[in-house]
Amino acid sequence: MNDPQLDATIAACRQLITTRFPADQDAGAAAMLLEDGTILTGTAPETLNASVELCHETEPYCAAYRLQQRIIASVCLHRQASGRTVVSSPCGICRERLAIHGPDVLVAVADPKDPSTSNGRSSAQSCLTTGWWPFPRTSIHAGCRHPDLSAAK
């Protein structure tokens, strides 16, 4: 994996948001880079009942499973109606799903001080203020532990 692959993953995520949703609408999407270099994207349908909503990562995660490919990087972005784009760090459920692919899965993590991208460029450095971090073996959230599933590749 190299920086151009990460840049392309971010660009694919941005492209899905741009082509799927009107510019003045809050919208999000996810993109995942697979071991074979394939980039999968996805978004979540709106629901009337919030308890049945899905994460944007669900669609590419399921497709990776169908294709029998390991996920090596994941990014989720949310564009606000104002046009500002922020990084959505993976929720606990997504972290659990990604853990199956090993502790070396890279995930985009939002900077708590500035979760937005710096501008319209699609490089990892400009889009992700804290960069790409290896998937943690334990959660960054105090009191929430995740098992080490590195052997479950």
N, C-alpha and C positions, 0 to 999 in steps of 0.2 A: 504494500500500500504506500502511496506517496501523496504529497500535497495536492498535485493536480486531481487525483481521485477524490480527495476530500472537498476540493473546490467544486468539482463537478457534482458531488452529492448535494452540497449546499445550493448550487445553481438549479438543480433539478427540483429541489424543494420549493425554492422561490418561484420557479416557472409554473409549478402546479398551482400555487396560490394565485399567481397573475392570470393564468388562463382559465381557471375554474370559477373564480369569484370576481364580482364587480369591484372596482378600485376603492369605492367608499364603504365597503363592507368589512366588518371584523371577520377574519378567516385564518385558518391554520392548515398546516400540512406537515408531513414527515417524509424523510427520505432515508433509505438504508443502503449501504454499500455492502455487496456480497463478496465472498471470497474469490469468486471467478471474475470480479470486476463489474458485474451487473449492478445497476442502481435501480432500486424499486421506490416508488412514491405512493403516498396514500393520504387520504383525508377521512374525516368522520362525518357521517350524515347527521343532520339536525334531528332531534327527537322532541316530542311533546313532553316526555317524562325524563327528567335529568338522570334518574336512577338507571336508565338503560343506555346511556351514552357510551360511546367507545372512544378510545384515544386515537389520535391520528396515526400512531405507529402500528395499530392493529392490522391494517390492510397490508403494508409491506412485510410485517412480521409473518402473517399467514402465508403470503406468497413465497417467502423464503423457505418456509416449511414445506410447501407444496413442491418447490423446485429442489428440495434437498440440498440447500446451500447454507453455509454458515454466514451469519451477519458479522461484519468486522467494524462497521461504523454506523452511527445513527444520529440524525439531527431532526429536531422538530422546531418549526418556526411559526410565529403568530403575527399576522399583520393587523394592526389596529385600524379602525376606520379613518384615523388621521393620516395613515400612511406609514407610521412608525412600525418597524418590525422588531420583535423581541424573540429571544431564544427561550423555548419552553424546555426546561430540564425534564428528564424522564420522571414520571410519577413512580410510586412504589411498585405498582403492578407491572409497568413497563420495565423497570429495573429487574424484577423477577424473571420476566420473559427473556430479557437480554442476557441474564446470567447463565442461561442454558447454553449460550454460545461461548462461554468462557470468560475469565476475568480480564482478558485483553481487548474486549470490545470497546471501541472508542465511542464516547457519547458527548454531545455538545452540552455544556453546562453553562447556565446563565450566570453572569457576574452579578452578585447581589447589589453592587453599587450602581451598575448600569447594564441592565439586561438587553438593551437595544443593540442593533448592529451600528457600526460607526457611519456607514454610508451605503450606497447601492452596490458596492463591489461584492464579489462572491468568494473572496479568499477566506480561509479559516481564520486567519489573524484579524481581518477586518470585520468578519461577521460574528465571531465568538470572542468576546472580550477576555474570557479566561482560557481560551484555546480548547483543545481536545484533550480530554483526560481519560486514562484507562478506566474501565468500569471498576468501581470500588468493590472490594470484597465485603465491606460493611458499608452500611448507608452513611451518607454525610449527615443525616438527621439523627440527633441524639436519641438514644433509646430504641432505635429501629435497626434490627440486625438482619442481614441477609446471609444465607448460607454460601459457602465457597463451593461453587458448582463447576470449578475448572476441569474436573475429571469427566464431566457430563457432556463433552463435546460431541 
